[in-house]
Amino acid sequence: FFYKYADLVITFSNQNKLYLEKKIKVKNVKVIYNYFPKFSGTKRKKKIYNVFFIGRLVPDKDPIFFVKNCIALNNKINFNINVVGKGQCLHEIEKICNNSRKKIKIYGFIENGLQKLNKKIDILCITSKFDGTPNVLGEAVSFKIPCLAPKNVGLSNLILSNGKSGYLYQPNSDMSFQNNLYKMLNNYDLAITKSKKAYKNLDKFNLENTLEKLQKSINEIL
């Protein structure tokens, strides 16, 4: 209700912009992305890869989906399962780990975890049921880390170029998640190639298109 009286509404997607303009009749809506600086990073083929989940351990991020599906896939192909974060799902994750014979490393919360662990991370998985960007996906791309994310959730399609620069699975589909992760592990060279494309396309999230655009938009209404 209050959106229509705002001097400026900022959103993260053109789809949201159209909805706000047509359905709610908001007059001044601008799409401004989050800022993702580029860092150096190189990934190489290995015998055993490290697959990570990084984020809040809460239902909407769905770390349970990540852990259960990684354990299931680990019966077919060997890889290390890693969880970074804290939250209400931690107890259930620990219970699943205790009931499984698979080795799962739980780091707990690490401030700026992706930046500190980026050299160890071979694949990052996003399993959010709904999200904004999500930020951890953009951060992973900024280190050229191959990524797997749910289709049509947040900006996953945009950041991963509809699957051309990363891997997208059907949300809530165990088979789709496992099949895509298997492809990444089984053909890591292709995963690296896609991550480099995503890194190159990250220019749309540069300083000019994000923070500077935000500052300019605010100045216009002052």
C-alpha positions as CSV (number, residue, x, y, z in Angstrom):
1,F,0.0,0.0,0.0
2,F,2.8,2.4,0.9
3,Y,4.9,1.8,-2.2
4,K,2.7,4.1,-4.3
5,Y,3.6,7.0,-2.0
6,A,7.3,6.4,-2.1
7,D,9.6,8.9,-3.9
8,L,11.8,6.1,-5.0
9,V,11.5,2.3,-4.9
10,I,14.5,0.1,-5.7
11,T,14.2,-3.5,-6.7
12,F,16.6,-6.2,-8.0
13,S,14.8,-7.3,-11.1
14,N,13.0,-6.0,-14.2
15,Q,10.2,-8.4,-13.4
16,N,9.6,-6.8,-10.0
17,K,9.8,-3.4,-11.6
18,L,7.0,-4.2,-14.1
19,Y,4.9,-5.6,-11.3
20,L,5.3,-2.5,-9.1
21,E,4.6,-0.2,-12.0
22,K,1.6,-2.0,-13.5
23,K,-0.1,-3.6,-10.5
24,I,0.7,-1.1,-7.7
25,K,1.1,2.0,-9.9
26,V,4.5,3.0,-8.4
27,K,5.8,6.0,-10.3
28,N,9.6,5.9,-9.7
29,V,11.0,2.3,-9.7
30,K,14.6,1.5,-10.5
31,V,16.4,-1.7,-10.9
32,I,19.8,-1.6,-9.1
33,Y,21.8,-4.8,-8.5
34,N,24.2,-5.6,-5.7
35,Y,27.8,-4.8,-6.1
36,F,30.2,-7.7,-6.8
37,P,33.9,-6.8,-7.2
38,K,36.1,-9.2,-9.1
39,F,38.8,-11.2,-7.5
40,S,41.5,-13.5,-8.8
41,G,40.9,-17.2,-8.7
42,T,41.7,-20.3,-10.7
43,K,40.2,-23.7,-10.4
44,R,41.8,-27.0,-11.6
45,K,40.8,-30.6,-12.0
46,K,41.3,-32.8,-8.9
47,K,40.8,-36.3,-7.9
48,I,38.3,-35.4,-5.1
49,Y,36.3,-32.1,-5.2
50,N,35.0,-30.0,-2.3
51,V,31.3,-29.2,-2.6
52,F,30.1,-26.4,-0.3
53,F,26.9,-24.9,1.1
54,I,27.5,-21.4,2.6
55,G,24.7,-19.5,4.2
56,R,22.3,-19.3,7.1
57,L,21.1,-22.7,8.2
58,V,17.4,-21.8,8.0
59,P,14.5,-23.5,6.1
60,D,14.2,-20.9,3.3
61,K,17.9,-21.5,2.4
62,D,17.2,-25.3,2.6
63,P,20.6,-26.7,3.7
64,I,18.7,-29.9,4.6
65,F,18.0,-30.4,0.8
66,F,21.7,-29.8,0.1
67,V,23.0,-32.3,2.7
68,K,20.5,-35.1,1.9
69,N,21.1,-34.9,-1.8
70,C,24.8,-34.7,-1.5
71,I,24.8,-37.8,0.7
72,A,22.6,-39.6,-1.9
73,L,24.9,-38.6,-4.8
74,N,28.0,-39.5,-2.7
75,N,27.0,-43.2,-3.1
76,K,27.7,-42.8,-6.9
77,I,30.7,-40.4,-7.0
78,N,33.2,-39.5,-4.4
79,F,33.4,-35.9,-3.2
80,N,33.7,-33.9,0.0
81,I,30.6,-32.4,1.5
82,N,31.0,-29.1,3.4
83,V,28.6,-26.8,5.3
84,V,29.3,-23.3,6.4
85,G,26.8,-21.4,8.6
86,K,24.7,-21.4,11.6
87,G,21.0,-21.4,12.3
88,Q,18.0,-23.4,13.4
89,C,18.6,-26.3,10.9
90,L,22.0,-27.1,12.4
91,H,20.7,-29.7,14.9
92,E,18.9,-31.6,12.1
93,I,22.0,-31.4,9.8
94,E,24.1,-32.9,12.6
95,K,21.5,-35.6,13.1
96,I,21.6,-36.5,9.4
97,C,25.4,-36.5,9.5
98,N,25.5,-38.8,12.5
99,N,23.1,-41.3,10.9
100,S,25.2,-41.3,7.7
101,R,28.5,-43.0,7.2
102,K,29.5,-40.2,4.9
103,K,32.1,-37.6,6.0
104,I,30.5,-34.2,6.2
105,K,32.5,-31.2,7.5
106,I,30.5,-28.6,9.3
107,Y,32.4,-25.4,9.8
108,G,29.9,-23.3,11.7
109,F,29.7,-19.6,11.1
110,I,32.7,-18.0,9.5
111,E,32.6,-14.2,8.9
112,N,33.3,-13.6,5.2
113,G,33.4,-17.4,4.8
114,L,33.4,-17.5,1.1
115,Q,36.3,-15.1,0.8
116,K,38.3,-17.0,3.4
117,L,37.6,-20.4,2.0
118,N,37.5,-19.7,-1.7
119,K,40.6,-21.6,-2.5
120,K,39.1,-24.8,-1.0
121,I,35.8,-24.5,-2.7
122,D,35.5,-26.3,-6.0
123,I,31.7,-26.1,-6.3
124,L,29.2,-23.9,-4.5
125,C,25.6,-25.0,-4.3
126,I,22.7,-22.6,-3.7
127,T,19.5,-24.3,-2.5
128,S,17.3,-21.4,-1.5
129,K,13.5,-21.8,-1.9
130,F,13.3,-18.0,-2.5
131,D,15.9,-15.3,-2.4
132,G,16.9,-11.8,-3.6
133,T,20.2,-12.1,-5.5
134,P,21.5,-14.3,-3.6
135,N,24.7,-12.5,-2.6
136,V,26.8,-15.7,-2.0
137,L,26.2,-16.7,-5.7
138,G,27.6,-13.4,-7.0
139,E,30.5,-13.7,-4.5
140,A,31.3,-17.2,-5.7
141,V,31.3,-16.1,-9.4
142,S,33.7,-13.3,-8.4
143,F,36.2,-16.0,-7.5
144,K,35.5,-18.1,-10.7
145,I,33.9,-20.8,-8.5
146,P,31.6,-23.1,-10.5
147,C,28.1,-22.8,-9.2
148,L,24.8,-24.7,-9.1
149,A,21.7,-22.8,-8.2
150,P,17.9,-23.2,-8.4
151,K,16.2,-22.0,-11.6
152,N,14.1,-18.9,-11.4
153,V,15.1,-18.1,-7.8
154,G,16.4,-14.6,-7.3
155,L,18.9,-13.6,-9.9
156,S,20.2,-17.1,-10.5
157,N,19.1,-17.1,-14.2
158,L,20.7,-13.7,-14.8
159,I,24.0,-14.4,-13.0
160,L,24.4,-17.8,-14.6
161,S,23.1,-16.8,-18.0
162,N,20.3,-19.3,-18.0
163,G,22.7,-22.1,-17.6
164,K,25.3,-21.0,-20.1
165,S,27.7,-19.8,-17.4
166,G,26.7,-22.1,-14.6
167,Y,24.3,-24.9,-13.7
168,L,20.6,-24.5,-12.9
169,Y,18.4,-27.2,-11.4
170,Q,14.6,-27.4,-11.0
171,P,13.7,-26.2,-7.5
172,N,12.7,-28.9,-5.0
173,S,13.8,-31.7,-7.5
174,D,16.2,-34.1,-6.0
175,M,16.9,-35.7,-9.3
176,S,17.6,-32.4,-11.1
177,F,19.9,-31.3,-8.3
178,Q,21.8,-34.6,-8.3
179,N,22.0,-34.9,-12.0
180,N,23.5,-31.4,-12.4
181,L,25.9,-31.8,-9.6
182,Y,27.0,-35.1,-11.1
183,K,27.7,-33.4,-14.4
184,M,29.8,-30.8,-12.7
185,L,31.9,-33.4,-10.8
186,N,32.2,-35.7,-13.8
187,N,33.2,-33.0,-16.3
188,Y,34.9,-30.3,-14.2
189,D,36.7,-28.8,-17.2
190,L,33.3,-27.7,-18.5
191,A,32.3,-26.4,-15.1
192,I,35.5,-24.3,-15.1
193,T,34.7,-22.9,-18.6
194,K,31.3,-21.9,-17.5
195,S,32.6,-20.2,-14.4
196,K,34.9,-18.1,-16.5
197,K,32.0,-17.0,-18.6
198,A,30.0,-16.0,-15.5
199,Y,33.1,-14.1,-14.2
200,K,33.2,-12.1,-17.5
201,N,29.5,-11.4,-17.3
202,L,29.8,-10.0,-13.8
203,D,30.6,-6.6,-15.3
204,K,26.9,-5.8,-15.1
205,F,27.3,-5.8,-11.3
206,N,30.3,-3.4,-11.4
207,L,30.6,-0.2,-9.3
208,E,29.0,2.1,-11.9
209,N,25.9,0.0,-12.3
210,T,25.4,-0.6,-8.6
211,L,26.6,1.7,-5.9
212,E,27.1,4.7,-8.1
213,K,23.7,4.2,-9.7
214,L,22.2,4.0,-6.2
215,Q,23.9,7.3,-5.1
216,K,22.7,9.0,-8.3
217,S,19.1,7.8,-7.9
218,I,19.0,9.1,-4.3
219,N,20.5,12.4,-5.2
220,E,17.8,12.9,-7.8
221,I,15.0,12.9,-5.2
222,L,16.8,15.0,-2.6
